[in-house]
Amino acid sequence: MTHDETVEVRVVETEDGSRTLYLPGMDETYHSTHGAMTESSHVYIQNGLDFWLGENPGAKSVRVFEMGLGTGTNALLAMDWCERTGCAVKFYTVEKFPLSETLMREYWGDTVYAERSEALHASAWEQWVDIPLSSAPFSVFKHKRDIQEAQVPDTVDVVFWDAFGPNKQEGVWGVELFQPMYDAMLEGGVFVTYSAAGDVKRALQQVGFGVKKLDGPPYKRHMLLAQKV
Ligand SMILES: C[S@@+](CC[C@H](N)C(=O)[O-])C[C@H]1O[C@@H](n2cnc3c(N)ncnc32)[C@H](O)[C@@H]1O
């Protein structure tokens, strides 16, 4: 059973015209209602991938770890980034509550992401799958598991931590989950998240990251960028 077959999920429009999902049972959205794509681009693409590439100019490939595939917004934006920069992406993503292909067709259906979303959401779990792009290679590994039990790849360059808010869901933020991320990174590895919560910041510092508060996306004062130093 997929998540939307077991709980009520509503598609809602956000202020930049892109969509997000709303879970009434949790009173939580998958993205900022002030702009879903704007938030994802700001936090994960600009402050995650662009920042990492700025520090690793000329890099030919990057290994991403994402907590929470959800709608695939970050993966689809990472595909755009891959084409724009020519840097290959290996995108490893963990999801406990997959969404149905039917819902994802409705969600992305009349957008430029429809075809790639279809390829992403229809791709097999637990194996690397190539998503055809016009320039650099993009491959995705979808790992269907609770983040608490997830296998972490040997090496990770950039982490997208896109869990539901720490005030909404327990067990998806904290030292015991951040430690394996830190351990899988080389020096200079980057961890980005939309949350700027004090507990999240302290947990990242506790495992050894240097943590900076950056400007957040519209209507969100801050976000966090952590780096292995
Ligand atoms: C804030 S949403 C973001 C999803 C996605 N990045 C997107 O842009 O749509 C959080 C995601 O984490 C997933 N999730 C929640 N609890 C989880 C857990 N314990 N382990 C793995 N994934 C989980 C949810 O199903 C959801 O897809």
The ligand as an ORCA input file, in Angstrom:
! r2SCAN-3c Opt
* xyz 0 1
  C       8.849     17.061      4.187
  S       8.485     15.643      3.202
  C       9.617     15.981      1.886
  C       9.632     15.004      0.798
  C      10.378     15.312     -0.490
  N      11.749     15.679     -0.331
  C       9.600     16.206     -1.408
  O      10.169     17.199     -1.869
  O       8.461     15.919     -1.684
  C       9.206     14.362      4.238
  C       9.324     12.986      3.615
  O       9.930     12.083      4.580
  C       9.253     10.831      4.536
  N       9.410     10.165      5.834
  C       8.738     10.437      6.976
  N       9.153      9.634      7.967
  C      10.123      8.844      7.463
  C      10.949      7.834      8.022
  N      10.850      7.487      9.290
  N      11.849      7.250      7.216
  C      11.948      7.607      5.898
  N      11.187      8.545      5.316
  C      10.281      9.174      6.084
  C       7.823     11.233      4.232
  O       7.067     10.172      3.729
  C       7.991     12.359      3.238
  O       8.068     11.878      1.924
*
